[in-house]
Every structure is written in structure tokens, then in C-alpha cells.
Amino acid sequence: MPGAGRGAAERVHEIDGGRDLSGFAAIRSRAAARKGGEEVLSSLLGPAPDNAACAALPDARILSVMSERVFAAGFVWRVIEQKWPGFEAAFLDFEPKALLFQPDEFWEGLARDPRIVRNPQKIRSVRENAAFVDRVSREHGSFGRFLAAWPADDQIGLMAWLARNGSRLGGNTGQYLLRWLGWDAFILSGDVVAALRESGLDISANPTSKRELQAIQQQINAWVAETGLPRMQISRILALSTGTNRAAEELRSYMGE
């Protein structure tokens, strides 16, 4: 059943310090109370992303982040982060055109290269995504320009496009890719989904259907219109409003802030 935990009406209509709160204000109030106040919560939200700035991203930067997210999926992120300089050297600084000129022997050799995590399927994805990035770049002037032009209110559509056209870019990998590139993305983590369900949204604990994903997009778009906040910050407030209540210092340590 949707809306697990606290009832939907209670979740979006609360009394806080004598104020009668409704809509996203109630969710934000709960997140602030859990973190020790609005000032602490605000410090955890990060700067507002600028989708237009993605237009200036070089294709090599995009392929590098794309590949890092693929290798980090199902792995310890810190290990991938620490080894990334070796990845950059092994993959020719992730220059798509340079990689596309390499023969099969180059790619076979990477499966034995100690500088990287030697996962053959993920190594193959770099080759495939180099072709993907190069193709989109030729069609749109750069991959970053394509991202900058995509409507901000249709992240679900962009995620589906990445999953359909890229290699190993479905699910959370595509969401984290957008976030790491500076595109204004929400992340459907367990806590975010739980908060959405507690708000009364009719979705499952693991929303994957087209109906559920569109419902999430529409709800987050409505909260953007209501609050003026970017989707990334709405996502983070949702995550901080429920689940394990980690200390702000711990959160900053793995958010890189």
C-alpha cells in the first residue's frame, strides 16, 4: 500500500511551532527538525544546479563522469574515486575520439591493467559510451549542449533516453550521472521514495513503471512550482525527512561538503 508509515494527510499537513503547515512546507519542517534546525538543513542542500552550464562541459569530461558512475555502480564508491587517476591514464583521459581509434588489442589489454577495476563488461561500456558521446556530440555540437537543452521538467524522459541509447546507464546510474554533471536531478534513493510514499503518492517501494515514474516527475515538478527550489534540493530535503537520521557532519563527509 502507498503512504507507508505516517498517514498521507498527517505527512503533508502538520503543526510546527504554532504554524499550520501543508504541502512541501510540512516535509521541509520535518527535515529541519531532524537535522537540528533550518540553518543546518540549508547547509546540507548544496548550491542550486545550472543546467545551462552543462553546455560548457567537454565531451571527455562527460565520458569520464559517465564511466565513473558505471564503475561505481555496485562497488565501493570511495575505492573507485581513489583509483580514478589511474582510470584517466588508462583510458586516454576519456577523449572519445582517441578511444574510438584504438584497436581491439588496446581494450583487451585493459582487462589486465592494474590501474583500473578489471571488469570486462564495464570496460566494454566505456568503448560503447565513447561512441555514444561522440555521436550525440556530432549531432548537437557537444553532448553537454544536448543535456543543457533537455527540458528540466522531464528528467524521467532523459533517464529513459540515457538507458535506451547509452551502455549501462539505466536506473540509479543515469540519475547519479546527471547529478554529478551538474544537471538539476533528483535521486530516487530508498529514503526519497519512502518520503514520496509518506506524502501520499501512489507508488511502490521500488517504482519502475512508466506510470509511477511519471507520477514522481509530476509531483516533484509541482513542488518546484510551489517552492521555487531546484529539483536537486527538493530531492535532498525528501531524503533528510525520513529514514536513518544521520548527523550533519557524517552527511557532509560523503557529500564532499
HELIX and SHEET records of a PDB file:
HELIX    1   1 ALA A    8  VAL A   12  1                                   5    
HELIX    2   2 PHE A   24  LYS A   35  1                                  12    
HELIX    3   3 GLU A   38  SER A   43  1                                   6    
HELIX    4   4 ASN A   51  ALA A   56  5                                   6    
HELIX    5   5 ASP A   59  ALA A   72  1                                  14    
HELIX    6   6 TRP A   77  ALA A   90  1                                  14    
HELIX    7   7 LEU A   92  PHE A   94  5                                   3    
HELIX    8   8 PRO A   96  LEU A  100  1                                   5    
HELIX    9   9 ASP A  104  LEU A  110  1                                   7    
HELIX   10  10 PRO A  120  HIS A  140  1                                  21    
HELIX   11  11 PHE A  143  ALA A  149  1                                   7    
HELIX   12  12 GLN A  155  ASN A  165  1                                  11    
HELIX   13  13 GLY A  171  LEU A  181  1                                  11    
HELIX   14  14 GLY A  190  GLU A  198  1                                   9    
HELIX   15  15 LYS A  210  THR A  227  1                                  18    
HELIX   16  16 ARG A  231  LEU A  240  1                                  10    
HELIX   17  17 ALA A  248  MET A  255  1                                   8    
SHEET    1   A 2 HIS A  13  ASP A  16  0                                        
SHEET    2   A 2 ARG A  19  SER A  22 -1                                        
END                                                                             
